[in-house]
């Protein structure tokens, strides 16, 4: 990986797979090698595909679910398209439903029309790779999702988890909204926004609220050999599994972490804004907090490609003021946001 500008990580970050491989897990080792092959495949695919003409069938997004039939092929065999009745393959049906639920959340809670706000079709490939792949992806260049089946030991089928599907579609939205560079603080904000979408859609689907949700990310895909309950905890970053490297306070942010290490800590440091989001959601509710964040994310003057946590806070505060004045958020929202970020060590008053 020479260029860090695009989101190229799967749902399972490389560092997690490396941790598992170091503990002698062969499946994790295998997945790391597979991810290199997938990257090569995507590079090839990028060159041959003219994606731009194939994205809209109208201004209402259609879902197209393909079966990769345990190969690395994209759009290999169309199994279910928008409006089709359920098919034999349960994984296809679940993917169809979860993509639908995510689009429904975008429309009803965020007022967004699919990935690009213009009704872009959602293309998903299931049974991607060898039938045991321990990962899920959104490839921005191909405008496609791909889900591995998991080996059943370390991880279970990725398409069966709503927060995985929504997290990946969150990356797709970021790609269209502000293209946060996938390294260091901007990369952590990119990851963070996907977790916001992941948890918000999961709570929506499960009928939960900020108080009743578990705030775990990836809890439905961890298998019996995974050393913990989830990949991340937004409520208590660093506690999801044995070896969880996420931090919950800006004191623990290391600006000199090499880019070779999790792209400069995009998944370690997303814990900082994740916790601030959790704290805000506990005050105003998850949907209102998600709408606030989503609105702020459009302030590209402040949340530019290289934005920092402090800049994100500034944009969120500006949007909070606007939305409060419009009567769309509770009056105390601005101070709730300030307090939440102060608790994780990010303040607009202190220079970073
Ligand atoms: Zn991600």
Boltz pocket constraint, residues with backbone or C-beta under 6 A from the ligand:
constraints:
  - pocket:
      binder: B
      contacts: [[A, 9], [A, 10], [A, 11], [A, 167], [A, 171], [A, 191], [A, 194]]
      max_distance: 6.0
